[in-house]
C-alpha cells in the first residue's frame, strides 16, 4: 500500500461490476461510483492541464482496497493522508502542487491518466495534493499529502 502516515479519513465507495481497482490507485467519482484514473474515458480536452483539471474536480481519494473484475462490493478510499507515488524524474520542494500524471494516448485519440503516478502541476485547480517531503536530488517517487476534492474540497 502507498500510505505512509497521517489520518486517512476513509469513506466507503460503490464500485461498478466491470471496474478493476488496485490498492493505491488514484480514484475519481463518476456519478455514484469510484473509478481509477486509468479508467477515465475523457476525450482530449485541449492539453495536459485541462485533463488534470477534469480529474482533480472529481478526485475521490486513494484506494485502500482492491476490486477485481466482476466484484461489486464497495471499497475503502482514503480521502486524506500522506502517500508515496511514482513520478517523472525530478526534484521536489515541500508544499509544491502535484496532480495525476497524464500522457497522450498512443495509437488513438485522447489521453491516458496514470492511476498510480503523479507529476508537478502549476495551478491549484489541477492538484490533488502537495509534496510532503522535500526531495532535493532527482527522484522517481515523492511523498504527497492528498486531499479529496469530493470529500474535503481539495487542495
C-alpha positions as CSV (number, residue, x, y, z in Angstrom):
1,X,0.0,0.0,0.0
2,X,1.2,3.5,-0.7
3,X,0.0,5.0,2.6
4,X,2.9,6.4,4.7
5,X,1.3,8.3,7.6
6,X,-1.5,10.7,8.6
7,X,-5.2,10.4,9.0
8,X,-6.8,8.8,6.1
9,X,-10.4,9.8,6.8
10,X,-11.7,6.8,4.8
11,X,-15.1,6.6,3.1
12,X,-16.8,3.6,1.6
13,X,-17.4,4.0,-2.2
14,X,-19.5,2.0,-4.6
15,X,-17.8,0.2,-7.5
16,X,-19.3,-1.0,-10.8
17,X,-19.0,-4.7,-11.7
18,X,-16.7,-4.1,-14.6
19,X,-14.3,-1.8,-12.7
20,X,-10.9,-3.0,-11.6
21,X,-9.3,-1.2,-8.7
22,X,-5.8,-1.8,-7.2
23,X,-4.7,-0.8,-3.8
24,X,-3.0,2.6,-4.1
25,X,-5.0,3.7,-7.2
26,X,-5.9,7.4,-7.5
27,X,-9.7,7.3,-7.8
28,X,-12.3,9.7,-9.1
29,X,-16.1,9.7,-8.6
30,X,-18.2,9.2,-11.7
31,X,-21.8,9.8,-10.8
32,X,-22.0,7.4,-7.8
33,X,-19.1,5.0,-8.4
34,X,-15.4,5.1,-7.7
35,X,-13.1,4.5,-10.7
36,X,-9.3,4.5,-11.1
37,X,-7.7,7.4,-13.1
38,X,-6.7,5.0,-15.9
39,X,-10.4,4.2,-16.4
40,X,-11.1,7.8,-17.4
41,X,-12.7,7.8,-20.8
42,X,-12.4,11.6,-21.2
43,X,-11.6,12.8,-24.6
44,X,-8.7,15.2,-25.4
45,X,-9.6,18.4,-23.5
46,X,-7.1,20.7,-25.1
47,X,-3.9,19.7,-23.2
48,X,-2.4,18.2,-20.1
49,X,-3.6,20.9,-17.8
50,X,-7.2,20.6,-18.9
51,X,-7.1,16.8,-18.4
52,X,-5.6,17.2,-14.9
53,X,-8.2,19.8,-14.0
54,X,-11.0,17.5,-15.1
55,X,-9.6,14.7,-12.9
56,X,-8.9,16.9,-9.9
57,X,-12.6,18.2,-9.9
58,X,-13.8,14.6,-9.4
59,X,-10.8,13.3,-7.2
60,X,-12.2,11.0,-4.5
61,X,-9.0,9.7,-3.0
62,X,-6.6,6.7,-2.8
63,X,-7.9,3.1,-2.9
64,X,-7.2,1.2,0.3
65,X,-8.9,-2.0,-1.0
66,X,-8.9,-3.7,-4.4
67,X,-11.9,-4.6,-6.6
68,X,-11.5,-7.3,-9.2
69,X,-13.4,-7.5,-12.4
70,X,-16.9,-8.8,-11.6
71,X,-16.9,-7.7,-8.0
72,X,-19.5,-5.2,-6.8
73,X,-18.5,-4.9,-3.1
74,X,-17.8,-1.3,-2.1
75,X,-14.2,-0.3,-1.4
76,X,-12.5,1.8,1.3
77,X,-11.0,5.0,0.0
78,X,-8.6,7.3,1.9
79,X,-9.6,10.9,1.3
80,X,-6.6,12.4,3.1
81,X,-3.2,11.2,4.3
82,X,0.4,11.1,3.0
83,X,1.1,8.5,0.3
84,X,4.2,7.7,-1.8
85,X,3.7,7.8,-5.6
86,X,5.8,7.2,-8.6
87,X,6.6,10.4,-10.6
88,X,8.7,11.5,-13.6
89,X,12.3,12.1,-12.6
90,X,12.7,15.4,-10.9
91,X,13.3,17.3,-7.7
92,X,10.5,18.4,-5.3
93,X,10.1,21.2,-2.7
94,X,7.9,20.9,0.3
95,X,4.4,22.2,-0.5
96,X,4.6,22.0,-4.3
97,X,1.4,21.1,-6.0
98,X,1.0,17.7,-7.6
99,X,-1.7,16.2,-9.9
100,X,-2.4,13.0,-11.7
101,X,0.2,12.2,-14.4
102,X,-1.1,12.4,-18.0
103,X,0.2,11.2,-21.3
104,X,-1.1,11.4,-24.9
105,X,-2.6,8.0,-25.8
106,X,-0.5,6.2,-28.3
107,X,-2.4,4.6,-31.2
108,X,-5.6,6.6,-30.6
109,X,-7.2,9.9,-29.7
110,X,-7.4,11.2,-26.1
111,X,-5.2,10.9,-23.1
112,X,-4.1,8.3,-20.6
113,X,-4.2,9.1,-16.9
114,X,-2.0,7.1,-14.7
115,X,-3.7,5.5,-11.7
116,X,-0.5,5.4,-9.5
117,X,1.7,8.2,-10.8
118,X,1.7,11.9,-10.1
119,X,3.5,14.9,-11.5
120,X,4.1,18.6,-10.6
121,X,1.4,20.9,-11.6
122,X,1.4,24.7,-11.8
123,X,-2.1,25.5,-10.6
124,X,-4.2,24.6,-7.7
125,X,-7.2,23.6,-9.9
126,X,-5.0,20.8,-11.4
127,X,-3.8,19.5,-8.0
128,X,-4.8,16.5,-5.9
129,X,-2.2,17.2,-3.2
130,X,1.1,18.8,-2.1
131,X,4.6,17.4,-1.7
132,X,5.1,16.3,1.9
133,X,8.8,15.7,1.9
134,X,11.5,17.7,0.1
135,X,13.5,15.8,-2.5
136,X,16.5,17.9,-3.5
137,X,18.1,15.1,-5.5
138,X,16.5,13.7,-8.6
139,X,14.0,11.0,-7.7
140,X,11.3,8.8,-9.2
141,X,9.0,8.8,-6.2
142,X,7.5,11.5,-4.0
143,X,5.5,11.7,-0.8
144,X,2.2,13.5,-1.4
145,X,-0.3,14.8,1.2
146,X,-3.6,14.1,-0.7
147,X,-6.8,16.0,-0.3
148,X,-10.0,14.6,-1.9
149,X,-11.9,17.3,-3.8
150,X,-15.2,15.3,-3.4
151,X,-14.9,14.9,0.4
152,X,-12.7,17.8,1.6
153,X,-12.9,20.5,-1.1
154,X,-9.4,19.7,-2.4
155,X,-6.0,21.3,-2.0
